[in-house]
């Protein structure tokens, strides 16, 4: 079943796309734990290395298990090509290294993962690539920040951890008017809830570690887009530089995709219940969740997403002391910065995911000391609320 079989529905693609059975006629996809492949003749080897004929060469850049994951994710995102990487951060790095050069300029949302900011500021800057940051939801700020050498607009929507949204279609139009690429990190929604390519984005980034896996088992990333940008340019970087996904991890993510839609629906249901409960708590100053009518971009979420996701952030009136008290009182909920797990997790962004930012950078991103982020899992909602009551 090809990734281009658009007549099939999402759940069918999630279960079937990309699979090519071997002569063993297996029902479940195999794991090809091999570093290299054997050629029938010297001519066949030469043709494959030259790219004249398709086929496996070396598992740094061609592995059947990883390829099945890539084709399945491309099918779900509506893309022509996918390149799987060793982590979400390596997916971002591969995109920048493949598509940018010294003297180029990036406009990024200020509301991105803290490590993404470090990558752009501390490392891409060494290669002469400049980055300016703007408020995610302010289209005029994006427009004003674009320069003659701007090549790429980068954002997460919803953002981490404040669940702020960007109008993807409007940003895509702005990017293309200025000969820029729009790159969207779709980690929080996944293609089960949002498909940025259909809204005009050029590239979609994933940390497969999160919801694509769904059970906190493996590290991985992915880039999805056109055959030209992803299948040639980014694939070429991966082939040479080697930030490669392992076959075992590819198989885990592949199996995770099979249950992605029903898991995301369950995450959304639990998150909505938690957000509504938190909004009624006298200890909470503000709740950030796109499913709430109080969210400033609730209408936008309704228009470009089919669900509101599993991330709920909220600000406690007592600041850092209250945040830490709540976190330390949890007995069921896991205290960890990872997200996208079946197990609910809780963290204090200012001292974990965004701790390497300066105080000024955190304040500009809206990360205050009272902010708590919960990645809502698949436990019974009543049990999660009982656990949180202890610390509120």
N, C-alpha and C positions, 0 to 999 in steps of 0.2 A: 504494500500500500504506500503510494508516494505521498510526500508532504504536500503535494499540490492537489490532492483529491478534495476539492472544496465542496463537493456535494455531500460529504459526510458531516455530521454534527460534531460539536466540540468534544463531547464525552467519548464518541467513537474514535476520533483522532487521538485522544488522550490514551486510549487503550491499544490502538492498532497501528498508528502512523509510524513509518520508518522500519517496521519489522521485516526482515528477510530471513526466512527459515533456511537452515542448513540441510544437508542430506540426512541428518538425524531426525528431522521432522519434529523438532521440539515445540511445545506450546509456549513456554516462557522463554524470553530472550536469553541467550547464553552470555557468559562473560569471557571475552577473549583475552586471557592473561598471557600475552606474548609480546615481546619487544620487537620482533622482526618477522618477515614473511619470506617464503621461498618462491622463486621464479622458475618457470619451466625451462626457459632458455635465456641466454645472454641478451638476445634481442628484446625479449619481453621485459627484462629488467631495465634495459636502456630506455624503452618506450615509456615505462611508468615513471622513471626518474625524470625524464624530459617533459612529462605531462602530456604526452601525445595520446595515451590511453589511460582510463581511470583504473584504480586498483590500489591495494594496500602496499605500502613501502616500508614504513617504520612507525611504531606506535606513538612517537612524539607528535605526529600530525595525521596519521591514518590508523584508526582502530575501529573495527566493526561495532563494538558495543557503544563506544562514544558517538559514533556516527548515527546510530539508531536514536540515541538521546537527542542529538542535534536536529535530526530530521523531524522528530516528534515535536520538539519545542518550536521549531520554525513553523510547523503546521498549525500549532495552537496560537501563535502570535500573528499568523498571516504573513510571514516573511518568506523570502526566497531562499535564504541561507542562514545557517547558524554556525558559530564557532564556539566550542566549549573550552573553558579555561580552568585553571587550578583553583581559582577563588573569584569572588565578586570583584575584589580590588584588582586582580590581574585582568579581568575583563575591561575595567575602566582604563588601566594602564595600556593594554593592547590596543584599544581604540585610539587613545591619544598618540601612541608611538607610531601607529600605522598611518594615521590620517593627517598628522600635524608635522610641522617642521619649525626650525628656529625662526623667530620673527612673527609667528602666528599668535593669535589672540583668542582666548576663550572668555565667554560670558557665562558665568555659573550662577545658579541660585545660591543665595546665602544659606538656605535651609537644606544643606546636604549633610550626609554622614561626616562626622568629624575627621575620619581618616581620609576621606576624599579631599577635604580641604588641605590636609597635610600633604597629600600626594601632589596636588596642583601647586601649592605654595612652595614647598621645600624641594621637590624633585623635578617636576616639569619645568619650573623656573630655571633650573640649572641648564636646561637645553634651550633656553631662550624663548620659552613659551609663556606668555603673560596671561594672568587671569584676573578679571574684575568680577565682583559679586554684587548681585541685586536682589531685591525682595522678590520672592517667587511669584506672587500674585499680581505684581505691578507691571503691566504690559508696557507702560510708558518708560519705566526704568530700564527694562530690557532694550527698548528701542534706543534710548539715549546712550546706553553703554556700548552699542555696536560701533566698531571702528572700521576703517578701510581694510585692516588686516584681520578682522574677526572671521574665524573659520568655523566655529563650533559653539552652539548653545547647549549647556548641560544642566539637567535638573532631575530631581526626584519628585514625583507626585503620586500619592500624598507624600509629604515630607516626613523626615525622621528628626525629632519625635513629635512635632506639633500637628501633624496631619493637615498641613496647609496644602492647597491645591493650585495647580497652574492650569490655565486654559490651553490644552495641548494644540487644538486646531488653530487658535489665534497665534500661538508662538510658532507653529509650523509655517504659517503664512508669512510671519515677520522674518523668520529665518531664510526662507526661500526668496523673499524680496531682496535680501541682502547677500545672496549667494553663500549662505551658511548652512551647516548641517544641524538638525535638531536631534539631540541624543537624550533619551528619556530612560531613567532608572525605574523599572516597573516592578521592583522587588515587593512592595507592600501589597499591591493589588493582584499581581500575576495576570496572565492572559485570561484567567477564569472570570475576572472582574473588570478588566480594562485592556484594550488593545491599541496602544499608541500609534502603531503603523497605520491603522485604518483612519486615524485622525490627522495624518500627515507627517508624523515623525519619520526620521530617516533611519534611526538605529534605536534598538531597545537593549538595555543592559539588565542582567539579572545576577543577583547573588543566589545561586542555586542552593546554597547552604540553608536558606530560609524556607519559604513555603513550598518551593518546588520539591525539596526533599520532604519536609513536613514533620520529620521526627528527630531532627537534631543529630544526624548520624555522620554526615560527611561535609567536607568543604569543597565548593566548586562555584563556577560562574559561567556566564554565557553572553554572547553578543548575537543579536538577530537583526537582519536587515536585507538589503538587496544582494544579489549575486556579485555585483561589481564592488560595492563597499566592503561587505563582509566576506563573501566567498572568495574574493581575490585579495583585496588589500589587507584585511585583518588576518585572514588565513595565512597569508605570506609571512606576516610578522610572527604568528604562532609557530609556523614551520621552522623559522630561523632561530627565534629566541626561546621557544620551548616552555611557555607557561601553560602546561598541558594538563588536562583532566585525566585522571587514571581510569582504566577500564572498570575497576570495581566501583568507584564513585559514580561513573557514568551509568552503571547498571542500577545503583541505588536511586539515583535521580530519575531514571527511566521508569522505575516501578512507582516512584512517588507521583509522577505525572498521571498515573492511572486513576488515582483517587483525588486529584487536585480540586476538581469542581465541587465535589461533595464536602471535602474538608473546608474549602473556603466558605461555602454556605454556612457550615456549622460555626466557623470562626466568627463570621459576621453576626450571626444570631446571638452568640454569647457576648460579643463586644457591645452590641446595641443594648442588651440588658444591663451590662455593667456600667456603660456610659450613662444611661438613664438613672441608675441607682446612685452613682457618684454625683450627678447633677443635683440631687436632692439632699446631699450631705452638708450639714452646716460647717464641716471642717474644710470643705473644698471651695476654693475661690473661683475656679474655672475648669471646665472640661473641654478637651480638644478631641472631637470625633465627628467626622463628616456626616454621619447618619443623624445627628441631632439637628433640629431646626435652628438651634442657637449658633451652630457653626456658620461663620460668615460666608462660606462657599458651599453651603448645603445644596443650593440649586444647581451649581456647576457639577457637584458630585453626582446628582441625579441624571445629568445630561450626558456625562462621559464615562460613568462607571455603572456596572450592573449590581454592585454591592459596595458596602462601605469599609470593608476590611476588618482585620482583627487587632489593630493597634489603637489603644486608648491612652491618651496622656492627660494629666490633670495637675493643677497647681494647688498645693496645700497652703492654707493661711499661715501656718507656723514656720514656713521656710525650710531650710535644710534640716533643722532639728526634727521637725514634724515628719519630713520625708524619710529620714533615716529611722525614726521610731516606727513608722508604718512598715517599712521594708523589713526591719529586724523582727517585727512581731509576726511575720508570715511563717506559718508552719507547713502549709500545703504548697503555696506558690513558690517557685524556684527563684532564688536571687541570682540572676545571671543576665548578662547584657545581650545574649543571643535572642532571636525571635523567630517566629514561624514554626514553632514546635507544637506538637499535640499537648505538651505540658505548658501551662501558663507560666510566664516569666515576668519578673519585675526588676526595674533598675532605676538608678538615679543618674540621669544623663549628664548633669554638670560635673560629676566626679567619675564617670565611666566612659561612655561613648564619645563625649565631647570634652574630656578632661585635658587633652593636649592643645586645645584652643586657648588663646589668651582670654582674659576677663572681658575685654572689649569685643572680641569675636563672638563669645558666648552671648553677651547681651544683645549684640546686633542680630544674632540668630534667634533671639527670644528664649534662650535656655537659662531660666532663673533657678535659684537654689531650692525653691519649693516644688520644682517640676518632677513628677514621677511618670515613668512610662510602663504600661502593662501590655504585653503581647498576650492576648487572651487565647487560651488553648481550648481543648475539647472536653474538659471536665464538666461536671454538673454545675450550672451557674450558681445554684444555692450554696454549694460548697465553697466556691470562690468568694462569694459575698461574706460568708461566715468567717473565712480566713482574714479578709480585709477589715472586718469590724473590730478585730482585736487591736489593731494599730491605729484606728481612727478615733 
